[in-house]
Amino acid sequence: MVQGFNEEVIKMVMNKIYHYLVKIGANPEDAKDIVQDSFYKAILYIETIPPDKFSSWMFKVATNQFYDLRRKTKKISHIELEENLTANQKLIEDMLLAQEEKKKIYEVLQQMSDIYKHLLLLKYDLDLSYKEIASLLDMKEEKVKTYLARARQHFKKRFGRYYHE
């Protein structure tokens, strides 16, 4: 491995980016390709990437590649819902309700601005700290907190509409 970069850290970063890309709408194969291509670019530019900025750099490159791909293909993204149905009727009903809930959450997220969607996914899906999010998005920590509070309010308002229809 390249000096200053730990293989375990690189694998963890690549895994987080993959899951994040899938959450924001990339299909699993495209997400794998984007992560692989981003890592290839990291190898090419490794001398210019400070080790403490590797994660942010990879995240930015991968996110930009995702948006480039989305612009090129103009695909409508969708969530792949797991289907592990069993014979237990109560379990099936619970799973269907959970899938319906996931679909509603996804639909609300897709209606939100990209920055709000990214902030909510990074905080609540990937469990990143404010500091980590600020680093990844190249924002000040206070700005992340402010935008995240607005994103939560926006999400609650839109999500609440599903239950009042």
C-alpha positions in Angstrom: 0.0 0.0 0.0 1.1 3.6 -0.5 3.0 5.2 2.4 0.8 7.0 4.9 -2.4 5.1 3.9 -3.7 2.2 5.9 -5.3 -0.6 3.9 -8.0 -1.1 6.5 -8.9 2.6 6.4 -9.1 2.6 2.6 -11.4 -0.5 2.7 -13.6 1.2 5.3 -13.8 4.4 3.2 -14.6 2.6 0.0 -17.3 0.6 1.8 -18.9 3.7 3.3 -18.9 5.4 -0.1 -20.5 2.4 -1.8 -23.3 2.2 0.7 -23.8 6.0 0.5 -24.0 5.9 -3.3 -26.6 3.2 -3.2 -28.6 5.2 -0.6 -28.7 8.3 -2.8 -29.9 6.3 -5.8 -27.0 4.5 -7.6 -27.7 0.9 -8.5 -25.3 -1.5 -6.8 -23.3 -2.2 -10.0 -22.9 1.5 -10.8 -21.9 2.2 -7.2 -19.2 -0.5 -7.4 -17.9 1.0 -10.6 -17.8 4.5 -9.2 -16.0 3.4 -6.1 -13.5 1.5 -8.1 -12.9 4.4 -10.5 -12.6 6.8 -7.6 -9.9 4.6 -6.0 -8.1 4.4 -9.3 -8.1 8.2 -9.5 -6.8 8.3 -5.9 -3.9 6.1 -6.9 -3.1 8.4 -9.8 -3.2 11.5 -7.6 -1.9 9.9 -4.3 1.0 12.2 -4.0 -1.3 15.3 -3.9 -3.8 13.9 -1.4 -2.9 14.5 2.3 -3.6 11.3 4.3 -6.0 13.2 6.6 -8.0 14.4 3.6 -8.2 11.0 1.8 -11.7 10.2 3.0 -13.1 13.7 2.0 -11.3 13.5 -1.4 -12.6 10.0 -2.2 -16.1 11.0 -1.1 -16.1 14.2 -3.3 -14.8 12.3 -6.4 -17.3 9.5 -6.0 -20.2 11.9 -5.5 -19.2 13.9 -8.5 -18.9 10.8 -10.6 -22.4 9.7 -9.5 -23.9 13.0 -10.5 -22.1 12.9 -13.8 -23.4 9.4 -14.4 -26.9 10.5 -13.5 -26.8 13.4 -15.9 -25.6 11.2 -18.7 -28.1 8.4 -18.2 -31.0 10.6 -16.8 -32.1 7.5 -15.0 -34.8 7.6 -12.4 -33.3 6.0 -9.3 -35.1 3.5 -7.2 -34.6 1.6 -4.0 -34.2 -2.1 -4.1 -36.3 -3.5 -1.4 -35.3 -6.7 0.3 -37.7 -9.6 -0.1 -37.2 -12.2 2.6 -40.8 -13.4 2.9 -41.5 -16.3 5.3 -44.5 -18.4 6.1 -45.2 -16.4 9.3 -48.2 -14.1 8.4 -47.3 -11.5 11.1 -43.7 -11.3 9.9 -44.9 -10.8 6.3 -47.2 -8.0 7.4 -44.5 -6.3 9.4 -42.0 -6.6 6.5 -44.5 -5.1 4.1 -45.2 -2.2 6.4 -41.5 -1.6 6.9 -41.0 -1.7 3.1 -43.8 0.8 2.6 -42.3 3.0 5.3 -38.8 2.8 3.6 -40.5 3.7 0.3 -42.1 6.8 1.8 -38.9 7.9 3.4 -37.1 7.4 0.1 -39.7 9.4 -1.8 -39.5 12.3 0.7 -35.7 12.3 0.5 -35.9 12.4 -3.3 -38.0 15.5 -3.1 -35.5 17.3 -1.0 -32.5 19.4 -2.1 -29.3 17.4 -2.6 -27.5 19.0 0.3 -30.4 18.2 2.7 -30.6 14.7 1.4 -26.8 14.2 1.8 -26.8 15.6 5.3 -29.6 13.4 6.5 -28.1 10.2 5.0 -24.6 11.0 6.3 -25.9 11.7 9.8 -28.6 9.1 10.3 -27.8 6.3 7.9 -24.0 6.3 8.1 -23.9 7.6 11.7 -21.2 10.1 11.0 -20.4 12.9 13.5 -20.9 16.6 12.7 -17.1 16.9 12.4 -16.9 14.0 9.9 -19.7 15.4 7.8 -18.1 18.8 7.8 -14.9 17.3 6.6 -16.6 15.2 3.9 -18.6 18.1 2.5 -15.9 20.7 3.1 -18.2 22.8 5.3 -17.8 24.4 8.7 -19.2 22.3 11.6 -21.7 25.0 12.6 -23.0 25.2 9.1 -23.5 21.4 9.1 -25.5 21.7 12.3 -27.6 24.5 11.0 -28.3 22.9 7.6 -29.0 19.5 9.3 -31.6 21.2 11.6 -33.3 22.7 8.6 -33.1 19.4 6.7 -34.8 17.6 9.7 -37.6 20.2 9.8 -38.1 20.0 6.0 -38.2 16.2 6.2 -40.6 16.1 9.1 -42.9 18.5 7.3 -42.9 16.5 4.0 -43.1 13.1 5.7 -46.0 14.3 7.9 -48.0 14.9 4.7 -48.2 11.1 4.1 -50.1 10.6 7.3 -52.5 13.5 6.7 -53.5 12.4 3.2 
